[in-house]
Amino acid sequence: MDKLDAAAIALPGVEVRVLERCRSTNELLLQTINRPVLLAAEEQTAGRGRRGRRWLSPRGAGITFSLALPLERPVRELAALPLVAGVAVARALRALGRPVALTWPNDLVIGEAKLGGILVESRAGAAVIGIGINCRRVPGLDASLGRPVAFLEMDDRNGVIRAIALSLLESLRQFEHGGFEALRQEWQALDAHAGRRLRVRLADGKVVSGMNDGLAEDGALRLATRQGLREVRSGRVVSARAA
Ligand code: BTN
């Protein structure tokens, strides 16, 4: 098994730490959020997913790490960070030969199967960006999650983390300089649901249907509904059908 190794991940200007086990790399880094730190763990005992769900990754089978760093964009713009991170991860993994695409707001997919996810927890002036990627095949994971799952199937996890982290630093530099607008077109080009009819469950439980019309300037999902154009800022895509 390839052990995680801080020296093999080494990044310019970022302290890199590796732990055998912790509750959650996001949870830990929220305590040191104001300086650049990358924390990777072999195992999380209380990994956090979106919407209060657990993130499951058997020991050594996945890539689980978080990057904390200070950011200067206004706090209202930080909602776009999962999208910025999605572009960064897709760039890095595509360069490594994996056809990764994105679904709004923050899933990493190969075809219809979920490869990983992104959980951003931010405060004014800083953010923790957590990345979870299925790496080694875990039999039965699709059945326990109730959806198809993809695996990276790469042995050099240190190299993959380093490539993703360098890509994250570059996309965050673009975001700091030009806001989400600097990455919006690229996100749309990576959208696995482009041209599809979507059903989206909103935070209040209501479901909205419409054609995927790309992203608004702040990263909201635009849906062309029968009632007109609607922008969704918080919700979950529950189905995506070819139009
Ligand atoms: C999702 O629900 O799709 C987002 C999953 C994010 C999981 C990663 S693993 C590293 C970091 N630490 C956590 O506790 N969660 C994120």
Boltz pocket constraint, residues with backbone or C-beta under 6 A from the ligand:
constraints:
  - pocket:
      binder: B
      contacts: [[A, 23], [A, 24], [A, 25], [A, 26], [A, 27], [A, 44], [A, 46], [A, 47], [A, 48], [A, 49], [A, 50], [A, 53], [A, 54], [A, 55], [A, 63], [A, 64], [A, 65], [A, 66], [A, 106], [A, 107], [A, 116], [A, 117], [A, 118], [A, 119], [A, 130], [A, 131], [A, 132], [A, 133]]
      max_distance: 6.0
